[in-house]
Amino acid sequence: MFLDPENKKIIPTNIAEMLIPRSLAFWIMDDGQQVKRGGVTLCTDSFKSEEVGILRNALNSKFNLITSIHNKKGNNDSNYERIYINKSSLEDIKPLLKEHMHESMLYKINENQIETTDSTSTSTSTESDKLSRIMGVISDIDSDIGDF
């Protein structure tokens, strides 16, 4: 994470130099939001419009991703921007992302989770099991991620 002198999150202008597939995968696992029709949204709510532009440019220059802005309105009528990575761009980069993502987070990029099998049927974990695994992953990521 990058902070200004007042300890506010900021985006450095050279962020593209620091982005690698692993950091993008971690970003998606942490602040990514599944889009059912395809693609993924990156929650960039706390950043200034200029910083969101820097991030979009970095995603395009580093990974050739096509992005757009989704404008949102907050509880106090404030506006903020989120980055949407379109479906075809996400499909192109999925192989690079998947190797760095925990299986419980693959749903964020519209990938099927690994199913568990017993001797009589195939079933997926319960919602509470999934939530427990997700919270464990987030805790692990939080302690490992450091800067992009």
Secondary structure by P-SEA (a helix, b strand, c coil): ccccccccccccccccccccaaaaaaaaaacccccccbbbbbccccccaaaaaaaaaaaaaacbbbbbbbbbbccccccbbbbbbcaaaaaaaaaaaaaacccccccccccccbbbbcccccccccaaaaaaaaaaaaaaaaaccccc
